[in-house]
Structures are given as structure tokens and as C-alpha cells.
């Protein structure tokens, strides 16, 4: 089947198209079962690098236009700074540790509960999942999708146009059906390798590619030494790294423009609820380290959250705290699909009030977790104006860099039992507390100065959460549970990481079912020759 390629569209065209779809009055206050639902996740996109969140660079004219015509949540957050934990939470509406499968390197949606896609599929929606991150290329994440395709070329930037083409093909084929689509762009995830024309918009001056500092190889394992040489804001190496990150945001923003223009041509944009968000943010030395999935500071979990629904939701900016676990009940409520609220940690963000739809703040504590055994084991509780961090394992910046340099060895030792696993509900070894009203960047730890009842209350919230969480499965148990259903490249990968060592019987002896690969041709060979760490 041919993929239709649609040429680039100017931002003004997108603005006009969006305005044309949003000019009429809101619909009556009822569910919107005839709307399509589209979730767009841009990997590693911190909210404060978008114009609609106050950024000084023009990274996001298309997303800014959607925000101006839609509902923007100013203080939305992910429930992890790591993709698997975060998206498992989004798909399930539950915090990572709330079920045995949701935390750790191999976090998955709970197999005993329907995913968001399965709920929409059961309601008669055509469902599609298209991504270019290998983090989600596992059977547990495919559940409920009629069509799934992953261009899992890890570390390869610039694949956004392929995702747009694939999504437009889906919309062309299903334009007469209700649809639920999940679209996950890897960029602006590291290694920050934007197209040259976008890079030159932000780099001052642009550098030859052979002079680019590489995040994984040059920065992450050497942060303390680099900082001693002046690496940081104002340093050309640091500023170029951020410029490349911003350029990737701008590149994906242009791809979203092409997506929305194609949807408009197919006649589906004006009857689609579009949700734009991210799985987590990104660190740029805000607390001394870089990238993500090491800690859960605000820059790691503050994500954009924009709802755009022509004629359904009037424009608004919401200052209340919400998180990705709220998406599942919100979207089901929007579509009029019945569900049991007790099955979710999240809460529907809109409700019917007489003759209109209104935002309803839930005021419940929000929990973010980062629970990879080779890194920090830490949670953040947000309630009211306070954010409380508690860790069962805490690495300094220097220790993070040391772990990054030998992480594959650490992970293999953990998988084979050469290193002991840390109890993710064991004794708290590190605490921090922040007043987010006075200190939104979390720079002043007040754990020793705040009234004692504030950290005490936060500890009680975590203890109450712990009591309702089941014992977690290990990464090894999760991998072995689905091993026979994995694609051969992933089976080989997990063998290399030691997940199959010291087994009484090997999954090699069992019959592996034939699977139609949803990943791009040639990727299995690429995975054998690259250092991909899922």
C-alpha cells in the first residue's frame, strides 16, 4: 500500500486551518462519541521549551496555535522520568508501582487490566499505534491496537516524517470510522541530531557535526569533569547542545503541522480530540546532571499537556496540577465510554455542569517514580504547593556519571544476581522538600527548615500508597513472562544482558510463535550491532 506524502505546510496555513475548525460555539454538554481521539507524545519534551509555555525561542508555532485554540495545562507532569514507566501509567491510568508490572527498566501495562486502547477498541473505534521508539516495541504495549508499526531505529533522529506518513495513511483508510490513535515521536530525545536547516535557526554559531559534543558518550559519563572545565550555561558546548535539542523540537513541530494539514484534507481534523504531551522532560544541569530517567526533579517530569477539540472544549489555560494518569479517565469520559473510577489513580479532568463542560481540579496527591535498579530509586509526591522527594537509593552527580559509564555491566550483574537488588520500598536514605509556590525550579531544599507536619504528611501519603501497592515483579520476571512473544532481536538482546543466565530451562527450548514484525526492515540486524539499552 502506498504512503501518501504531503509537502511541507507553512505555519500560517496551519493557523488558518485550526481557526477554521474552532470558530463555532461549543457543543452541548454531552459526551462526544463521534469524535476521533489522537494522542501525540513527543519524547523527552520539557514543557518550558515551548512558546506557549513562555520559551524565548520560536520552537513551536504549530503547537502554540493548538494551545491558543485549546485547553493548556500549565503544571502537568508525567508519572515517571522514564518512558516505559510513564507510558505504562498513561495507558493504564495508574501510578507505576500501583501494579506489579509498572515500575523498572521493563515496566509494562498491567496484563490483568484493559489498556486505554483496548477500551476504545471494545467501544468500536479503529485503533492505531505508530512510533519510532524501541522502548514501546513490546507486546504489552501493542494490546488493543488494530494496526501497529514501529520504526525502532534507536538513536536515529529525523524519522518524524515517516510517522506522519503512516498516520495519514491510517486516517485515509479509516476516514469513515471512529478512530483512536497513539503517535509517539522519538525526537527531541537524545542524541539531538536535527536536520541542518533547523539546527542553523538556533545555533549561534553553527558548528560542524564533527565538533558536536555527544550527550551519551561525551557528557553523561563525564559531567563533573566537564563542569570543572566550564561546561554549563554560557559555555559554547553547552549552548550548542541545547540549540540542537530545540532544533529537534522545531523539526517535530513542523511535522505536526503537516500531520494536521493532512488530517484537515481528509476531513477528520475538525472532529478529532487532539492531545499533545510528552512522556517526560529533560535535564540540562538544572540539578547538576543531564538527560532523564535518573531523577524526578521538575525539569524531568514537567510536560506539555494540550487538549484541542473543535466545538467541544473552549480555549483556556489551567494552572492546576494534573498528571498523565488523568488522561485515561478524561478521554473515556469525553468519548462516553463507561468505566469504573476505582480502577484508576487518575481523575477525569472535565465534567458536565448543567449546560457546559468544565474543568474540575481533583486536588489529589500526584506521584512520580523512577525505579530502575541501576540508577536512583526515587519518588516525588506533589500535593498543594509542596513537592517531596524520597529515595531508597540515591546517587550523587558523580555517582550518576560513574554508573552511566558502566551501566551495561551493572545491569547484567543485577540480572544475574551478582549485584543485589534494592528494595524499592525499603528504608528512605535521602529526602528533599520544596515549596513550589516560592521555588518552582526546586533549587532550595527546605526539608530541615519546614514545619515538621509538612514532610510528615508527605511520608504518610507515600506510606498509604505503599500499602495498596502489590509486590513488584523484577525486570527478569517480566522479560521471561513475554520472552516467547518477543521478536528475535529482542530475545538476543535480553540474553546479552544476562536475563536468561542461571535458568533451569531456557526459553530457547520452547517453541517461539511466528510474529509479523512491526518494526522497520533491517532493524533487527542494527540492534545486534548497537548498544541499545531498553
Secondary structure, 3 states (H helix, E strand, C coil): CCCCCCCCCCHHHHHHHHHHHHCCCCCCCCCCCCCEEEEEEECCCEHHHCHHHCCCCCCCHHHHHHHHHCEEEEEEECCECCHHHHHHHHHHCCCHHHCCCCCCCCCCCCCCCCCHHHHHHHCCCEEEEEECCHHHCCHHHHCCCCEEEECCCCCCCCCHHHHHHHHHHHHHHCCCCCEEEEEEECCCCCCCCCCHHHHHHHCCCCCCHHHCCCHHHHHHHHHHHHHHCCCCCCCHHHHHHHHHHHHHHHHHHHHHHHHHHHHHHCCCHHHEEEEEECCCCCEECCCCCEECCCCCCHHHHEECEEEECCCCCCCEEEEEEEECCHHHHHHHHHHCCCCCHHHCCCCCCEEEECCEEEECCCCCCEEEEEECCCCCEEEEEEECCEEEEEEEECCCHHHHHHHHHCHHHHHHHHHHCCCCCCCCCCCCCEEEEEECCCCCCCCCCCCCCCCHHHHHHHHHHHHHHHHHCCCCCCHHHHHHHHHHHCCHHHHHHHHHCCCCCCCCCCHHHCCCCCCCCCECCCHHHHHHHCCCCC
